Amino acid sequence: MDPFGLPEEHCIEVIDFLDGEELYFQDEGKCEDYEPDALEQCRRGLSRMIRNNKGQYLVASKDLILNFEDQTRRQLDCDNVLFMIKLYKNTEGGSFPVAIQIKSGAKLKSLKCEEKENKRKVLLVEGEAPGYIENNRHDMVFYMKGVEDIHDRYTFQSALWSGWYLAFEQEDSQYKLVLKYMEDEVDGHVDENVHFELESKQN
């Protein structure tokens, strides 16, 4: 069942976060020139800091390493923690395709799923996710979905590999951003390592 109660093949446009937390949508009507399997960028995007359930912020280092760090808001350098979330129009309710990017100097970096030596991982690479994608299976796209019964928490499932989610995992003394396979539906699963909070810069 479509949680938004929209007719089939209607475009859902993400407008903004209402009151800083809840997603606000607009039904653009029937998509006459829009291919259901394609992804087309929305008019607006979001700038958010990403936190795990330990209260740590996702930080991008100059050498493109992604770690979660314990920092207060006063300590934060927004240049390496403020991520741009590119939103795409969607014809299906429940989750929304997004690309996660960050500006480093004059260059734009994007999260990208990659497989090397039979290991799937997420990397930060130079370049911007396309504004229009013909195939909804793309290595820079994730499906963002609110976690059921948990306010302001979201999951990000890889559009390239179904069942693989952004997660945080401890490695030595640090928590790193990784891809994790979830056998069960994330909504009913208690593994909070795949839950993230999006926090606005103004908070």
N, C-alpha and C positions, 0 to 999 in steps of 0.2 A: 504493500500500500504506500502511495506517495504521501509523505508527511506534510507536504505543502498543498495537497489537494489540487494539483494542476492537471490540465488535460495533457494527453500524450504529445510529445514533441513540442512543448513550450519551453522557451529559453528562460532559465533562472539567472538573473544578474545579481551578483553580490554588490550591494551599495556601500556598506560600511559596517562598523561595529556599533551597535546601539548602546549608549551609556558605557562605551569602552569595552564591553564584554560580549554582548549577544550579537550574532550576525543578523543583518538586516537585508532582506531580499526584495527584488522587484520582478514580477512576472512580465516579461517583454512580449508575451503573446506568441502566436504560432511562428515557428522558425521556418520561413519559406526558403531562404537561401542558405540555411545552416545545416551542415551534415551532422547527424546525431553522433557519429563516431569521431568527429573532428573536435578540436579544442580552439576556441577563439578568445583572445584576451578581453577581460572586462575593461570598462572605461576607467575604473579606479583600482588602486591596489592598497595595501596596508603596510605600515612600517611598525614593526613590533619587536620587542625583546623576547627571547624564548627561554623559559625556565623549566627545569625538571621538578619532580615532586619533592626533591630535597632543598628546593629554593635556590639552586645554583643556576647561573646564567650561562647560556651558550655563547662562547667567545671564539672568534676567528683570529688566529695569530697571523703574523705577517708571512709566515711560511705555509699558510693555508691549512694549518692544523685546527681541528674543531674539538674543543674541550669545554666541559662545564666547570665553572669556577665559583667559589664562595666570594662574593663581592657585595658590598652595600651599594645602594643607589648612588651615594656620593662618590664612591670609588670608580664607578663605571665610566669607561670611555666609550661614548655612544658610537664612535666610528667603527668599533670592532664587535659591537653587540647588537646594533640596530639592524635587523634583517628586513628586507623588502619582500613582501609576499605578493607575488603576481597571481591574480585571480583569473580564472577562465570561466566563461559561460558554460552552463551545464543543462542538459535536458532531462536529468534524473535527480530526484530529490534525495536527501539524506547525507550526501557527501559532496565535496566540491574540489575540483582539480586546481592545484596551485603549484607554482614554482617558488622556491625559496632562494633569495639572492642577497648579496651584501656588497656594498661599494667599498673598495679599498683603494684609497688614493683616487686616481682618475679612472680606475678599471673596475668593472663589474664582475663579481664572481658568483657562481651558481652551484647549488647542491646537485650532485649527479650520482646516479646509481651505476656501479661498475662491477664486473666480475673478473677476477684475476686468480689464476691457479685454483679454480673451483671454489673460490671464496667470494661471496657477495658483500660489498661494502658501499659506503657513501663517501664521496669526496667533495671537496670544494675546488672547482676548476674555473679558469678564466672564461668569460663569455656569458651571454644573456640567453635565457630560454626564449624560444621563438614566440612571437605574438599570435601566430596561427600555426596549428599543428594538425596535419591531415589525419594522423592516426593517434588515438587516445592512449596508446602504449608508448610512453616516451621516457627516456632515462632521467629527465630533469623534472618530471611531473609527479606529484603525490596527491592522493585523495585525502583531504582534510575532513574529519568528521568529529562532531562533539561526542564526548563520552557520556553514555547514558547514566543519569542520576548523579553526575558529578559536575558541578557548576564550573564553568570557564576552563575545562580541560578538553584537549583535542588529541586525536591520533592522526598520523600521517602514513598512509599506505602507499607503497610504491605503485605507480601506474604501469611500470614495466613488468614487475613480478608480483602477482597477486599473493596475498598472505604475508608479504614482507613489509615490516613497519620500521620507521625511524624509532630508535630506542637509545637509552644511555646505559653504558656498561662500564664497570670499574676495571681499570687496567693499571696495575701498580697503585700509585696513590691518587690517580686522577680518574675522572669519569669522562668517557669519550662518546661521541655520537656514532652509532653503529646502525646496521640493518639487522633486524631480528625477525625470524619466522614465527608466526603464531598459528598453531593448529586450530585453536578455538576461535569463535567470534570474539573480537576484542571487547565488544560492548558488555559481554557477560563474563569477561576474564578479569581476574584481580591483579594481573601483572601490571603494576603502575610504571614500570620502566618504559612503557610506550605512551605514557600520558604526558602531555606538555601544556604549559600555560603560556598564553600570549599576552604580554604586558606592554601597554603603551608607554611611550617616553614621558608623557605628561603626568603619569601617576606619581 
